[in-house]
């Protein structure tokens, strides 16, 4: 695969994520200005519950679909889709029926709300998330970046439109945000399935493929536990904040989270592009390690640079959220480590996935979940949302380290970790100061120091990239103008 084609594939994903990023600057302040922190906190719990249910019903088979996609012959990939999807669909039906059976206990325990409207939304959300997951995976694994970008944008625009429509016509509470989330998922899913009707054709429901159910479940089932533990790791911050400080502070914490979620648009653009490219590259040439090293260095530099600027301008960025959410600025600095470390680890975790050693993901998830819970137990009672962010940031550094350590044992590669940890240490110091201080001279000097160190360490990479783009600017111009 040529560098030009690689760049074009990334650009296809990046365009959609860029538009979503811009739309995020519309939807985040829209949500925080229309809804109180208390209602926003309840919506955060709705999303949290939906994600954990989705992790359970997937049975890890979405990852099996990804892993075996390029192993199967092209004409059998539709059959692989249905073979993985239908088991998850059956489990989704059973799980939803179980929730309906114990609806009183379920709703009281999670939401302290006996609304049948909420119960209906949870049920719809289960199916919407499942279909949406596989619909997007089909597009992603075929490396159709432009279509993926279109679906992202449609989903975001639909979400904003539904919020505005319902806000002026119904009671103003978190259920409006829940309706918008469910409906936007459904709309994007229908369009995604329609665009890829060849793979979703019902004729693929029958017929044999090389990959057996045993292989799919063997690879996927350890990931069920991984996802559940990872969910605990990724969601315990909000659970602790809700328990110790209530829905209002949870809403403020979630608002800070929504700002960081804008950085997730960059993470998603890279991950959607990178995973199928990495698997295809490995299947074609498992010894091309320099390729993975180069990608890692580029991603590391870009993500750290973006993270430094977000922390540097946090007091300005938070102004878009509205007066009730000003304290979210103190939560942002350490939350930055979440998309930062996760995105970079996607370039270093490859050995575990290439060698199909998914049990390592369980071990990583268990260790990080324990560290995260201990951190929340120490910090949240005293510092609330700020404490949750500090614990989350530290845990994601550990998360990156474990993913990289185990991966290198299975697929040795050089990721220049000494320079990585130097830059991480500098950013941690800056984040600590930014958490307890507003913008001042020392604040600006610390941010500037982080930028200078980053530019100095990666000066050769910057020069190489600049020369490459300069020498190939005509080619890139042609690539960006044509389909």
WOPEQUI-V72995 format. One record per helix or strand of 3 or more residues. SS is the DSSP state (2 for helix, 1 for strand). FROM is the first residue (numbers start at 1). LEN is the number of residues. If there is no record, write none. Layout:
ss:from:len
SS:FROM:LEN
SS:FROM:LEN
This chain:
ss:from:len
2:3:32
2:37:22
2:61:8
2:74:28
2:103:8
2:116:26
2:145:23
2:174:22
2:197:4
2:202:4
2:213:72
2:289:24
2:314:8
2:323:26
2:350:5
2:359:25
2:385:26
2:417:20
2:441:17
2:459:13
2:473:9
